[in-house]
Amino acid sequence: MINILVKSAIKKLAFRLATDKSLRNKVKTGISNAKELNSQGELIKSLGKAAGRIKRKLK
């Protein structure tokens, strides 16, 4: 059951990436920022902060 949900979510994301230019630009920007943070050794720290923000919003 979970496998079907994951597959459908990936298909929706792929379709959206293929059709939405602004989303593609956001993804490209995010990837380049992640590469820059990784080269500086700050990627894990920033991911932890983002996870904390999401956790707070869910509570």
C-alpha distances in whole Angstrom, upper triangle without the diagonal:
4,5,5,7,9,10,11,13,15,16,17,19,20,21,23,25,26,28,28,32,32,28,29,32,31,28,31,33,31,31,34,35,32,34,38,36,35,39,40,38,37,33,32,34,33,29,30,32,29,26,29,29,26,25,29,27,24,26
4,5,5,6,9,10,11,12,14,15,16,18,20,21,22,24,26,26,29,29,26,27,30,28,25,28,30,27,27,31,31,29,31,34,33,31,35,36,34,33,29,28,30,29,25,26,28,25,23,25,26,22,22,25,24,21,24
4,5,5,6,9,10,11,12,14,15,16,18,20,21,23,24,25,28,29,25,25,29,27,24,27,29,27,26,30,31,28,30,33,32,31,34,36,34,33,29,28,31,29,26,27,29,26,24,27,28,24,24,28,27,24,27
4,5,5,6,9,10,11,12,14,15,16,18,20,21,23,24,27,28,24,25,28,27,25,27,30,27,27,31,32,29,31,35,34,33,36,38,36,35,31,30,33,31,28,29,31,28,26,29,29,25,26,29,27,25,27
4,5,5,6,9,10,11,12,14,15,16,18,20,21,22,25,25,22,23,26,24,22,25,27,25,25,29,29,27,30,33,32,31,34,36,34,33,29,28,30,28,25,26,28,24,22,25,25,22,22,25,23,21,24
4,5,5,6,9,10,11,12,14,15,16,18,20,21,23,24,20,21,24,22,20,23,25,22,22,26,26,24,26,29,28,28,31,33,31,30,26,25,27,26,22,24,25,22,21,24,24,20,21,25,23,21,24
4,5,5,6,9,10,11,12,14,15,16,18,20,22,23,20,20,24,23,20,23,25,23,23,26,27,25,27,30,30,29,32,34,33,32,28,27,30,28,25,27,28,25,24,27,27,23,25,28,26,24,27
4,5,5,6,9,10,11,12,14,15,17,18,21,22,19,19,23,22,20,23,25,23,23,27,28,26,28,31,31,30,34,35,34,33,29,29,31,29,26,28,29,25,24,27,27,23,25,27,25,23,27
4,5,5,6,9,10,11,12,14,15,16,19,19,16,17,20,19,17,20,22,20,20,24,24,23,25,28,28,27,31,32,31,29,26,26,28,25,22,24,25,22,21,24,23,20,21,24,22,20,24
4,5,5,6,9,10,10,12,14,15,18,18,15,15,18,17,15,18,20,18,18,22,23,21,23,26,26,25,28,30,29,28,24,25,27,25,22,24,25,22,21,24,24,21,23,26,24,23,26
4,5,5,6,9,10,11,12,14,17,18,15,15,19,19,16,19,22,20,20,24,25,24,25,29,29,28,31,33,32,31,28,28,30,28,25,28,29,25,24,28,27,24,26,29,27,25,29
4,5,5,6,9,10,11,12,15,16,13,14,17,17,15,18,21,19,20,23,24,23,25,28,28,28,31,33,33,31,27,28,30,27,24,27,27,24,23,26,25,22,24,27,24,23,27
4,5,5,6,9,10,10,13,13,10,11,14,13,12,15,17,16,16,19,21,20,22,24,25,25,28,29,29,27,24,25,26,24,21,24,24,21,21,24,23,20,23,25,23,22,26
4,5,5,6,9,10,12,14,11,10,14,14,12,14,17,16,16,19,21,20,22,25,25,25,28,30,30,28,25,26,28,26,23,26,27,23,24,27,26,23,26,28,26,26,30
4,5,5,6,8,11,13,11,11,15,15,14,16,19,19,19,22,24,23,25,27,28,28,31,33,33,31,28,29,31,28,26,29,29,26,26,29,28,25,28,30,28,27,31
4,5,5,6,9,10,8,9,12,12,12,14,17,16,17,20,21,21,23,26,26,27,29,31,31,30,26,28,29,26,24,27,27,23,24,27,25,23,26,28,25,25,29
4,6,6,7,9,6,6,9,10,9,11,14,14,14,17,18,19,20,23,24,24,26,28,29,27,24,26,27,24,22,26,26,22,23,26,25,23,26,28,26,26,30
4,6,8,11,9,8,11,13,12,13,16,17,17,19,21,21,23,25,26,27,29,31,31,30,27,29,31,28,26,29,29,26,27,30,29,26,30,32,29,29,33
4,6,9,9,9,12,13,13,15,17,18,19,21,23,23,25,27,28,29,31,33,34,32,29,31,32,29,28,31,31,27,28,31,29,27,30,32,29,29,33
4,6,5,6,9,10,11,13,15,16,17,19,20,21,23,25,26,27,29,31,31,30,27,29,30,27,25,28,28,24,26,28,26,24,28,29,27,27,31
4,5,5,6,9,10,11,12,14,15,17,18,20,21,23,24,26,27,29,30,28,26,28,29,26,25,28,28,24,26,29,27,25,29,30,28,29,33
4,5,5,6,9,10,11,12,14,15,16,18,20,21,22,24,26,27,28,26,24,26,27,23,23,26,25,22,24,26,24,23,26,27,25,26,30
4,5,5,6,9,10,10,12,14,15,16,18,20,21,22,24,26,26,24,22,24,25,21,20,23,23,19,21,24,22,20,24,25,23,24,27
4,5,5,6,9,10,11,12,14,15,17,18,20,21,23,25,25,24,21,24,25,22,21,24,24,21,22,25,24,22,26,27,25,26,30
4,5,5,6,9,10,11,12,14,15,17,18,20,21,23,24,23,20,23,24,21,20,24,23,20,22,25,23,22,26,27,25,27,30
4,5,5,6,9,10,10,12,14,15,16,18,20,21,22,20,18,20,21,17,17,20,19,16,19,21,19,19,22,24,22,23,27
4,5,5,6,9,10,10,12,14,15,16,18,20,21,19,16,18,20,17,16,19,19,16,18,21,20,18,22,24,22,23,27
4,5,5,6,9,10,11,12,14,15,17,19,20,19,16,19,21,18,17,21,21,18,20,23,22,22,25,27,25,27,30
4,5,5,6,9,10,11,12,14,16,17,18,17,15,18,19,15,16,19,19,16,19,22,20,20,24,25,24,26,29
4,5,5,6,9,10,10,12,14,15,16,14,12,14,15,12,12,16,15,13,15,18,17,17,20,22,21,23,26
4,5,5,6,9,10,10,12,14,15,14,11,14,16,13,13,17,17,15,17,20,20,19,22,24,24,25,28
4,5,5,6,9,10,11,13,14,14,12,15,17,14,15,18,18,17,19,22,21,22,25,26,26,28,31
4,5,5,6,9,10,11,12,11,9,13,13,11,12,15,15,14,17,19,18,19,22,23,23,25,28
4,5,5,6,9,10,10,9,6,10,11,9,9,13,14,13,15,17,18,18,21,22,23,24,27
4,6,5,6,9,10,10,8,12,14,12,13,16,17,16,18,21,21,22,24,26,26,28,30
4,5,5,6,9,9,8,12,13,12,13,16,17,16,19,21,21,22,25,26,27,29,31
4,5,5,6,5,5,9,9,8,10,13,13,14,16,18,18,20,22,23,24,26,28
4,5,5,6,5,8,10,10,11,13,15,15,17,19,20,21,23,25,26,27,29
4,6,8,8,11,13,13,14,17,18,18,20,22,23,24,26,28,29,31,33
4,6,8,11,11,11,14,16,16,17,20,21,22,24,25,27,28,30,32
4,6,8,8,10,12,13,14,16,17,19,20,22,23,25,27,28,30
4,6,5,6,9,10,11,12,14,16,17,19,20,21,23,25,26
4,5,5,6,9,10,11,12,14,15,17,18,20,21,23,25
4,6,5,6,9,10,10,12,14,15,16,18,20,21,23
4,5,5,6,9,10,11,13,15,15,17,19,20,22
4,5,5,6,9,10,11,12,14,15,17,19,20
4,5,5,6,9,10,11,12,14,15,17,19
4,5,5,6,9,10,10,12,14,15,17
4,5,5,6,9,10,11,13,14,16
4,5,5,6,9,10,11,13,15
4,5,5,6,9,10,11,13
4,5,5,6,9,10,11
4,5,5,6,9,10
4,5,5,6,9
4,5,5,6
4,5,5
4,6
4
